[in-house]
């Protein structure tokens, strides 16, 4: 696999710095870096769903992946936060664990308890309604029980 890198602009050698400055960098016509481009500073063209990560950040010491954007566009990373973080077509996995406790199981148990309590409350209301009918009949002035 050959890789072509196109560097546009004359190098501007900075004093005491071991790097060069260019107007933009183009790698294989698919990766473009240009600080002034109207569509974005870093632009990447890729093949969707080809199982090649678009961006991957790996720790030098442990070789563990710290952040990645895969070929489907899914983001995997730690502590991704933001006030405007938007999940489109998100799938929430109902298994959340905290200190060995499965919140999904516990929440299912709580829901079952709520359903049971609601059924008991409905039964109690039915009994109360029946008692009110009996009490109304017993205290009615046209011949109720003394």
C-alpha atoms as one frame of an Amber mdcrd trajectory, in Angstrom:
protein
   0.000   0.000   0.000   1.516   3.273  -1.027   0.625   6.470   0.684   0.885
   9.819  -0.960   1.214  12.979   1.061   0.734  16.333  -0.557   2.008  19.309
   1.356   0.858  22.614  -0.085   2.756  25.835   0.434   6.371  26.666   0.966
   7.778  25.527   4.282   8.172  28.264   6.828  11.027  27.198   9.069  10.493
  28.425  12.578  13.509  29.274  14.649  14.423  26.746  17.355  11.563  24.453
  16.291  12.120  21.127  14.547   8.989  21.399  12.411   7.806  23.027   9.244
   4.634  24.989   8.618   2.586  24.497   5.456  -0.710  25.853   4.189  -2.370
  22.423   4.332  -1.630  18.690   4.326  -3.401  16.122   2.152  -2.875  12.365
   2.660  -4.165   9.996  -0.055  -6.829  12.563  -1.012  -8.796  11.252   2.001
  -7.308  13.106   4.967  -7.017  16.868   4.840  -5.655  19.172   7.506  -6.164
  22.866   6.938  -6.578  25.339   9.790  -8.525  27.788   7.620 -10.844  25.452
   5.689 -14.532  26.362   5.876 -15.670  22.716   6.171 -13.411  21.819   9.096
  -9.815  21.787  10.220  -9.433  18.000   9.901 -11.517  16.237   7.274 -11.507
  12.475   6.736 -13.116  10.524   3.892 -13.552   6.852   4.707 -15.410   3.720
   3.676 -18.418   3.157   5.911 -18.695  -0.213   7.705 -15.319  -1.559   6.555
 -14.197  -2.304  10.154 -11.292   0.156   9.930 -11.399   2.788  12.668 -11.499
   6.353  11.363  -9.755   7.718  14.460  -8.024   5.692  17.162  -6.164   7.020
  20.182  -4.018   4.412  21.941  -2.085   4.733  25.198   1.664   4.326  24.582
   2.299   2.489  27.850  -0.641   0.080  28.085  -1.536  -0.100  24.368  -5.195
   0.244  25.341  -7.544   2.181  23.093  -8.556   5.377  24.881 -10.832   6.840
  22.206 -12.012   5.836  18.773 -14.477   6.573  16.020 -15.171   3.383  14.115
 -16.150   2.967  10.471 -19.850   3.095  11.393 -19.346   6.469  13.059 -19.791
   5.121  16.584 -17.745   6.875  19.255 -16.094   4.942  22.072 -14.273   6.818
  24.806 -14.189   7.641  28.482 -15.928  10.577  30.125 -17.464  12.028  26.986
 -19.350  15.034  28.306 -20.881  18.217  27.083 -23.886  20.420  27.561 -24.916
  19.925  23.946 -24.168  16.202  23.639 -26.862  14.785  21.361 -27.558  11.104
  20.769 -29.353  10.401  17.511 -30.873   6.946  17.082 -29.203   5.941  20.330
 -29.657   2.434  21.663 -29.540   2.284  25.427 -28.377  -1.029  26.814 -30.479
  -1.704  29.921 -27.632  -3.304  31.856 -26.030  -0.802  34.205 -23.851  -2.046
  37.029 -22.608  -0.202  40.068 -20.428  -1.911  42.661 -21.612  -5.329  41.530
 -25.289  -4.372  41.634 -27.270  -4.752  38.441 -29.507  -1.716  38.179 -31.401
  -3.310  35.299 -32.380  -6.281  37.488 -33.070  -4.100  40.525 -35.212  -1.702
  38.480 -37.155  -4.654  37.072 -37.758  -5.848  40.650 -38.904  -2.367  41.699
 -41.247  -2.228  38.711 -42.705  -5.620  39.677 -43.194  -4.364  43.254 -44.962
  -1.250  41.941 -47.258  -3.376  39.763 -48.059  -5.609  42.779 -48.693  -2.578
  45.005 -50.940  -1.011  42.357 -52.945  -4.239  42.082 -53.319  -4.335  45.888
 -54.414  -0.679  45.881 -56.959  -1.431  43.154 -58.302  -4.377  45.207 -58.515
  -2.173  48.305 -60.397   0.480  46.321 -62.828  -2.160  45.034 -63.410  -3.355
  48.619 -63.875   0.240  49.815 -66.373   0.912  47.022 -68.332  -2.230  47.998
 -68.276  -1.204  51.665 -69.563   2.253  50.737 -72.483   0.679  48.849 -73.315
  -1.502  51.859 -72.941   1.427  54.273 -75.147   3.636  52.101 -77.801   0.921
  51.955 -77.615   0.317  55.704 -78.024   3.978  56.584 -80.666   4.807  54.001
 -83.833   6.272  55.530 -86.261   4.022  53.697 -85.728   0.844  55.611 -82.026
   0.416  56.106 -80.863  -1.699  59.017 -81.138  -0.091  62.475
